[in-house]
């Protein structure tokens, strides 16, 4: 699958270099991007802030206008209202598919349609207005995707997953509905957006950790909401998120492997297509850089400058935010073995390797039958061999339990019960577990070598195959 970014291009792209020259009979690229005049007082066209900090607008002297960039200054947004832009994008996609690409992961595809007029966003305590209601799930986005499907997707056997910030279940049913002729599935962001009941003043940076009860509610909403209507995608981390083990689990050495296996079990036994981010299958962790100079991500660097220089926060406080949630945590070099730089390079990598590479690396785990890597292989094999893992209907049990994530998957006479402990405490198994354990119940997979009745140990995960209504499959 290829990463496809068509909400924006580089400012070095030929289209933009031509577009910035301005109007003229000989300039077919004049309208390829979103250009606007500034306000009468010389301010940008609206008060939107960029996702990466600062204004979403940059003034271009050669045109005497501002261009929109929802992300970095060097990433101007394409004008999808222009049919020539759409035609060229579709032509490019077909070119790659003809080369043998199997599909696309489509970057921020929910942002390609903006509300006409580009109105100011509501301004809270931050420096800029919230433009998200006006550039996510815009008025023509489904029209554009159906056109894309007709001009590209329908011509090839392929898989498509759209990154859709701001999408709710209802939106996903349209984006990835069985008969809507748009995408195969979407990535949603509710479970990685922090505690919705305790939002941070500075957005993602000072967000509070999501309680397990809330996390279960969100996952369950998507599991049940898409049932029979659209296909789900499952993930805990990617290149834009911190390491899932450090965020949702426990990255202390004594619990790291157990916790990584527990998180993998909880996710992979749900309904949908699981996505494993590089290093997640090894239990790679956040890197915890010591100084801001260690970071390379433009989002983190801009946030540090803005929060310390404009908002007046203490540097150590902001550095704590970056250590916890910064994207560079997931962008350190892959830890292949215990050699220098984790075997990634004999040169100098663009960013420092996580110091724990000698303990956590692919070579070591491939040689260990009890490693996180080997456990992932077992989970994947179950998905390939058991229809109930793929097609079983999801049902949450014990929704108010603050420590355990317990759910069922049911397909005909077959049923799976998944129990995951999100704490470092030994807990009594809830009644719902014992009540469903019939004579035919058997342990399918677990992250402890030996079983212990009636209790759920620290970060334990168990999956039971229940056949109380029939013979074992």
C-alpha positions, 0 to 999 in steps of 0.5 A, a space after each residue: 500500500 502506498 501513502 497518498 497525500 493529496 490534500 496538499 503538496 510540497 511548496 517545491 512542487 511544480 504546480 505550486 511554483 507556477 501557482 505562486 506567480 499569480 494570475 495570467 492567461 498563460 498560467 493554468 496553475 493559478 487556481 491549483 491552490 487556495 489563495 485569498 486576499 488578506 483582511 482590510 487590516 492586513 491580517 490573514 484571510 481568517 483566524 485558522 491555526 495550522 495543525 503544526 502551530 502558527 497561522 494556517 496562512 502564509 503571505 506570498 509576495 509574488 502574488 500579493 495574496 495568502 495561501 492556505 496550509 493546514 499543516 506546515 508552511 511548506 505544505 500548501 493545500 490543493 484546491 479540490 474545487 478545481 476540476 483540473 486538480 482532481 483530474 491530475 490527482 486521479 491520473 497520478 493515482 492510476 499511474 501508480 496502480 498500473 505500476 502494481 501498487 495494491 492500494 492507498 493509505 490516504 492522508 487526511 482525506 477528510 480535509 480535501 473539501 473546505 466550507 465556501 467562504 472559509 469563515 473564522 473559527 471559534 476562538 477559545 483560550 488559544 492563539 487561533 480560531 478552530 477551523 476544523 468544523 470548516 475543513 473536516 468532512 466538508 460539503 463536497 468531500 463525498 462527491 470527490 471520493 465517489 468521483 475518485 472511486 469511479 475514475 480510479 478505484 473501480 478500475 483496479 483490484 485494491 484496498 483503500 483506507 482513509 485517514 479521517 480526522 474529525 469523523 464520527 461513526 455516522 461519517 465513517 458509514 458514508 466514507 466506508 459504507 458497503 454500498 456508498 462507493 467511496 473507501 474500504 475503511 477509515 482511520 478514526 481518532 477518538 481513542 487517541 484524542 485524550 480524555 474528552 471529559 477533561 480536554 487540555 488547554 493546549 489541545 493534544 499537548 496537555 491532554 489527560 490520559 483517557 480512563 479505561 471506561 472511556 476508552 472501552 466506550 469509544 472502541 465499543 461505539 465503533 464496533 457496534 456502530 459499524 456492525 453490518 454497515 461498514 468495515 472497521 480499522 484497528 490501531 493503537 499507534 502510528 507515525 503521528 502518535 506516541 508509542 502505544 506501550 508507553 501510552 496505553 500500557 506500562 513500559 517499565 522493564 518488568 511489565 513491558 512485554 506482558 503489557 505489549 502482549 495484552 494490548 495486542 490481544 485486546 486490539 487484535 481480537 476486535 472486529 476489523 483490520 488491525 494495523 501494526 506500526 513498525 516496532 509495535 510488534 517488538 514492544 518499542 517504547 517512547 524514547 524520552 528525549 532530554 532536551 528540545 534539541 533532540 527533537 526533529 518533528 516540526 510539530 513538536 519544535 513549533 509547539 515548544 516555541 509557541 507554548 514557551 515564547 507566546 503562552 509563557 509556559 515553563 520550558 520543562 513543562 512543555 518538554 514534559 508534554 513533548 516527551 509524553 505525546 510527541 510524534 518523534 517517539 514513534 519515529 526513532 530508528 527501527 531496532 533491528 539488533 543490539 549493534 550500534 544504532 540498533 543495526 539501523 545504520 553504520 552512519 549517523 541517523 537523523 534522530 537518536 536511537 532509543 537507548 533501550 535497543 539492546 534489550 528490545 530489538 528484532 533479532 533478540 525477539 525472533 530467537 525467543 519463543 516467548 517474545 512479543 514478536 512471537 506472540 503477535 505471530 500467534 495472534 495473526 495466525 488466529 485471525 487467519 484460521 478462525 472465522 469468529 475472529 474476523 466476522 464475530 459480532 462484538 459485545 462489551 461486558 463490564 462497561 463500568 469496570 475501571 481496570 478490566 476490558 472484557 468483551 465477547 465475539 460471537 459467530 453462530 455457535 462459536 464465541 470468544 471471551 476476551 479479558 484484559 487487565 490494564 493495571 499492574 494489580 492482581 484482580 479477581 475475575 468478574 462474575 461474567 467470566 465464571 458464568 460463561 465458562 462451560 465444560 467446552 471452554 478452552 484457553 485459546 491464547 494468553 500472555 502468561 505461561 501458566 493459568 491461574 483460576 479466578 484471578 487476572 494477574 497484572 497486565 494479563 490477557 486471556 482469550 477463551 473459546 466458548 462452545 456452550 452451544 455446540 462442539 468446539 470448532 
